Amino acid sequence: MNFHLKKIRLKLILVFVFALSIILAGKDVYALKPFYRINHSGGYNFKTVIAPGAVKFNKLKFALFITKSGRPVQNFRGKVSLSMPGMYMGKNIATIHPVNGRPGKYQTYIYFTMGGLWKLDYVLYDSRGRLFRFSNELNVN
């Protein structure tokens, strides 16, 4: 078989695999639109940013920016948990980690397993051990 025919054959196989993946994914593929929320507690501002992306086949980047009086705050630690109100989904908890070279920025990766209404619960501690709890809801469709 000459090179030109091999190239055409490879392209056809790639198109077939792509089309098959879309068919198999069907209605179960959901997309998360860009998500931004700001929560206020104890003089701190907590800004959540979740990168958009496909749900179910993808881990999504979760970023939390913490400021006080407009300045980035370091030395926070904590977790964010994901749940679906009214449906037990098991434990889905992620620990936030500070981003090197970016004071006040923390991140992790989170997984949404399906479309629908989700709740994000935050449990955070500042450098003095004070507890901060808050939550946000988002719809994945």
DRENBA-785442 format. One record per atom (N, C-alpha, C): residue in one letter; x, y, z. Coordinates in steps of 0.001 Angstrom, whole numbers, plus 524288, in hexadecimal, padded with zeros to 5 digits. Each point is the difference from the previous one (the first is absolute). Last residue first. Example, Ala and Ser with C-alpha at 12.3 -4.5 7.8 and 13.67 -1.06 7.14 Angstrom:
// residues 2
S832327F73681BA8/S80334804A68003C/S7FCFE80442802DA/A801227E9A87FFBA/A7FC86804A680000/A80384804B080000/
//
This chain:
// residues 141
N79FB98526D8838D/N7FC527FE067FC1D/N8026D7FFC27FA9C/V802288045B8164F/V803097FDE77FBAC/V7FC0C7FDD57FC0D/N7FFB080E7D810E3/N7FD2B7FC5D7FCB2/N803617FE707FB5F/L8035B807218151B/L80097800F77FA72/L7FD2E7FBBD7FD02/E8036A8099E814EC/E7FD6F7FC367FC9A/E80111801747FA5B/N809FD8031A8141B/N7FDFA802237FB1C/N7FD367FB9E7FD18/S807C18051A8155B/S7FECD7FC847FB9C/S7FDFD8031C7FB56/F80BFC800AD81417/F7FC148025B7FC95/F7FF0E7FC3F7FB83/R80CA48035B81304/R7FCA17FC6B7FD0D/R7FC40803397FCB6/F812CB8013C80CBF/F7FC8F802D27FC6B/F7FCFC7FBF07FCDB/L80D238019C812D8/L7FCFB7FD087FC35/L7FC80803947FCC5/R81362802C280AAE/R7FA6A801657FFDB/R7FD5E7FD407FB75/G812DE7FFBC804F2/G7FCA17FB8F80114/G7FA2C801438001F/R80F7D80AEF7FB8F/R7FF1C7FFB2805AA/R7FC457FB9180172/S804568040E7EE21/S804F37FEB080297/S7FF747FFA0805EB/D7EEA27FC1C7F535/D8041F803DC7FF32/D804CD7FE7280324/Y7F0937F3697F747/Y80251801E7804D8/Y804258040D7FE9B/L7ED6D7F5737F6E7/L80527802717FF9B/L801D1801E980559/V7F0B67F53B7F3E7/V801BE7FFDE80570/V805AA801CE7FFDB/Y7EE077FF977F214/Y805598017180140/Y800DC7FF86805E3/D7F2587F8617EFB2/D800838016B80583/D805BF800D28013F/L7F2267FEF87EE72/L8057880038801A9/L8000D801CA805AE/K7F0F97F6A67F24F/K801248037380467/K805C97FF7680158/W7F2467FC667EE08/W8043D7FE6C8037B/W800B88040C80447/L7F1937F9017EFAA/L80132803DF80408/L804167FDC9803C0/G7FFBB7F88F7EC2E/G7FC1A8010680405/G801CE8042F803C4/G80A057F05B7F2CC/G7FD89805197FFDC/G7FC06800868046A/M810F27F3798025B/M7FB4C800487FCC8/M7FDEA8059380006/T80FB87FAFA808D1/T7FEFB7FB007FD7F/T7FB3B800087FC83/F80FE380DAF806E3/F7FA567FFA87FFF2/F7FEB47FB0A7FCF4/Y81237806FA80A3E/Y7FD707FCA77FC24/Y7FA1D80038800BF/I8132080C2C80468/I7FB287FD99801C4/I7FD747FD187FB83/Y813C58090C80754/Y7FCDC7FE207FBA6/Y7FB397FD4480236/T80C2B810C3807BC/T7FF977FA5B8000B/T7FD2D7FE6D7FB01/Q8095C8129480AD7/Q7FD457FD147FBE6/Q7FFF47FA3280121/Y8041081609806BE/Y800057FA7B80171/Y7FD2A7FD117FBB7/K808DA8146B804B6/K7FD6F7FC837FC4E/K800D87FA59801B0/G8077D80F0F808EC/G7FA55800808002D/G7FD1A7FC897FC2F/P81381804697FB56/P7FDBB8007A8053C/P7FA18800C27FFB1/R80DD77F7F77F2CD/R7FB04802D37FF98/R7FD84800688056A/G810017F66C7FC4A/G800C5804F27FD46/G7FB0D803337FF5E/N7FCB37EC488037B/N8051D8027C800A8/N8005F804FC7FCCF/V7EE547F800807F9/V802B9800217FAF9/V80518802F1800C9/P7F3EE7F45380E69/P801CE805247FE36/P802F97FF807FAD6/H7F0657F2BA8054B/H805A5800998009E/H80193805747FE33/I7EDB47F36B806AA/I80247804627FD1B/I805CE800708014A/T7F3227EE7E7FFC8/T803168037A80354/T802438045E7FCA3/A7EDDE7F3917FD8A/A8051B801857FDE3/A802A0803D1803C6/I7EF007F0797FE4C/I802978042B802EE/I8055F801067FDB0/N7EE687F4067FF18/N8028B8029B7FB9E/N8028A804E680244/K7F4CD7ED0A8062D/K803768045B80164/K802C5802067FB2E/G7ECE67F76E7FDC9/G804E77FE6180263/G80356804C080138/M7EEB4801517F939/M803D47FEDB7FBEE/M8051F7FDE08023B/Y7E9D5803EF8041F/Y805057FE858024E/Y803B77FE477FBB0/M7EF8480DD57FF87/M802027FB2C7FDB0/M805437FEC480279/G7F5C580F8A80413/G7FBF07FC227FF24/G801E37FAE57FDAA/P80C1C810117FCEF/P7FBC08001A803C9/P7FBD67FBEF7FE9C/M814247FE377FB74/M7FB2F8014E7FD34/M7FB9B7FFF180408/S815BE8041580225/S7FB9C7FC76800CF/S7FB7C801C37FC90/L8163180390805A1/L7FBDD800557FC1D/L7FBBA7FC1F80163/S8106A80B2D80AE6/S7FD657FB157FEC4/S7FB868010B7FC41/V8138B808998076E/V7FAFE8011C7FD8E/V7FD927FAB77FEB7/K80FDF8077980E7A/K7FDD37FC687FC19/K7FB008023B7FDBC/G81326807A180AB0/G7FAA57FE1B8003F/G7FE7A7FC8E7FB78/R80DFB810BB80801/R7FFD27FA767FEAE/R7FA547FE4A80046/F80D81812AC7FF3A/F7FAEB7FD84800D4/F800A17FA3E7FEAA/N80DB680DDD7FE7E/N7FFA67FC7380474/N7FA7F7FE418015C/Q802C38125B7F5A6/Q802A97FAF97FFBF/Q7FEA77FCBF804CA/V7F719811037F460/V800EF7FD988051A/V8026A7FA9D7FF36/P7FDD0813D87F4C4/P7FFE17FA4280010/P8017C7FDE38055E/R7F69A812F07FDB6/R805307FD927FFB6/R7FF927FA098002C/G7F18680CC2801D2/G802398006A7FACA/G805567FD7F7FF5C/S7F5F57FF1280FFA/S8010C8058B7FEEE/S802D4800AB7FACF/K800207EDA980297/K7FDFB802F580479/K801B78059A7FF2D/T7FDEA7EC4F7F40E/T802158053980114/T7FD9180234804F5/I8023C7ED647F2B2/I7FE8A8020080525/I802B980533800DA/F7F9D77F1557F007/F803338049280114/F7FE208025180529/L7FED57ECAD7F4FA/L7FDC48033380423/L803DB8046080125/A7FB357F0407F008/A8038D803D68025A/A7FD088033480403/F7FF3C7ED1B7F363/F7FD3E8031C803E1/F803FF803AD80277/K7FE257F3187EDA3/K803488030280391/K7FC9E803928035E/L7FA877ECDF7F795/L7FFB18059A7FF19/L8032B802E88041D/K7FECF7EBF47F5BB/K8009C802A180502/K8003C805D87FED2/N7F6247F0B77F421/N803EA8040580096/N8006A801BF805A6/F7F2CF7F54F7F710/F804CD7FDDC7FDCB/F804B08036B8014B/K7EF278044D806F1/K7FFF07FA527FFF1/K804FD7FDA67FDC3/V7FA35813B37FAFB/V7FF427FD3B804E8/V7FFDF7FA307FEDD/A8094B8115E7F5E2/A7FC617FB977FF9C/A7FFD77FD2D80538/G804EF8146680048/G801CC7FB377FD88/G7FBC67FBE47FFD0/P807B081463808FA/P7FBF87FD257FD20/P802377FB0B7FD9B/A8073C808BC8120B/A800CA8002E7FA55/A7FBB27FCF47FD43/I7FEA9809F681291/I800767FAB67FDEB/I800518006A7FA14/V8023C80CB78126D/V800057FFDA7FA48/V800AA7FA4C7FE61/T7FB9C80D078125D/T800747FADC7FD94/T7FFBC800937FA1C/K804BC80CB9811A9/K7FE1B7FFE47FA9A/K801237FAAD7FDA0/F7FE7C80A5A8137F/F801587FAFA7FDAF/F7FDA37FFD57FA88/N8056580EB781053/N7FD1E7FF027FB28/N802157FAEF7FDAA/Y7FFAF8083981501/Y8029D7FDCC7FB73/Y7FC477FFB67FB63/G7FB618055A811A4/G8035A803F47FDA2/G803057FE1B7FB3C/G7F3887F4FE80937/G8042B8019780390/G803BD803F87FDC9/S7F4DA7F8A67F185/S7FF9C7FDEF8054B/S804A2801E380334/H7F5E27FF647EB27/H802788035F803E3/H7FF377FD9580562/N800317FA057E9E4/N7FDB07FF888052B/N8031880372803B5/I7FCE07FD2B7E9DB/I802F18027B8043E/I7FCD47FF62804FF/R801CC7F61D7EB84/R7FCEB801988048D/R803A48029A803DF/Y7FEA77F6E27EADC/Y80285803C580376/Y7FC468013A8047D/F803077F25E7EDCB/F7FD5D800CF80500/F80345803A280366/P7FCC27F8D57EA52/P8037580286803D7/P7FCE780157804F0/K7F7CE7F0477F684/K80163805397FE25/K803B180275803FF/L7FCC87EB5A7FBB7/L7FFD4803F38041A/L801AF805237FD98/A7F7007EE057F722/A8042B803E180008/A7FF1D803CE80477/Y7FB217EA8D7FA08/Y7FE2C80514801B9/Y8049D803B380003/V7F9927EBCF7F89E/V80428803E080019/V7FD9F8054B80150/D7F61E7EFEF7FD59/D802A88000E804FE/D80477803F280048/K7F4687FAE17F121/K7FDC3803ED80368/K802EE8008780528/G80AB87F6D37F14E/G7FA77801587FFAC/G7FE6480459803A3/A80FD67F3F87FCA0/A7FF53803BD80448/A7FA5C801C480047/L804FE7F4FC7F234/L800107FD25804ED/L7FF318039E804A1/I80151807967EF3C/I7FB487FCC08004E/I7FFC27FD2F80536/I80F1D8099D7FC44/I7FB918038B800C9/I7FAF97FCDD8009F/S80F447F6CA7FBDF/S800548020280559/S7FB80803BC80132/L801AF7F9747EED0/L7FE5B7FBE68039E/L8002E801E8805A1/A8068680B0A7F2D0/A7FA4C7FF8E7FF9F/A7FDE97FBE9803C9/F81249801AE7FED0/F7FDB9804C180234/F7FA0A7FFAE7FFF9/V809247F2827F7AA/V800C57FFB5805AF/V7FD96804C2802A6/F7FFF77FFDD7ED94/F7FC957FBF280218/F800667FFB2805EF/V80B8480B1D7F71A/V7FAAD802167FFBF/V7FC2E7FC168024F/L811547FA637FE66/L7FF8A8041380400/L7FA8F802608001D/I803DF7F3E57F2A3/I7FFD17FD5B80514/I7FF54803FA80462/L8028F8067F7EF25/L7FAD57FD9280078/L7FF647FD3180541/K8107F807147FBC3/K7FC318042C800F1/K7FA867FDC9800B5/L80D5C7F4477FB44/L800BC801D780557/L7FC118044A8015B/R800787FA067EE9A/R7FDEE7FBF180376/R8006D801AF805B9/I807B780AA77F34E/I7FA49800517FFAD/I7FD857FC14803BA/K8122F7FF3B7FE4E/K7FE89804E880288/K7FA0E800A28000E/K8074F7F1EE7F6C4/K800A17FF32805A7/K7FE34804D08030A/L80091801117EDAA/L7FB9B7FCC0801C4/L800487FEEA805D6/H80E07809377F83F/H7FB38803217FFAA/H7FB3A7FCED801F8/F810CA7F77E7FE5E/F7FFB88039B80468/F7FAE58031180015/N7FFC57ED517F664/N8035C804937FFD2/N7FED4803AB80493/M7FED77EA947FEDC/M7FCAF8048E80000/M80388804D980000/
//
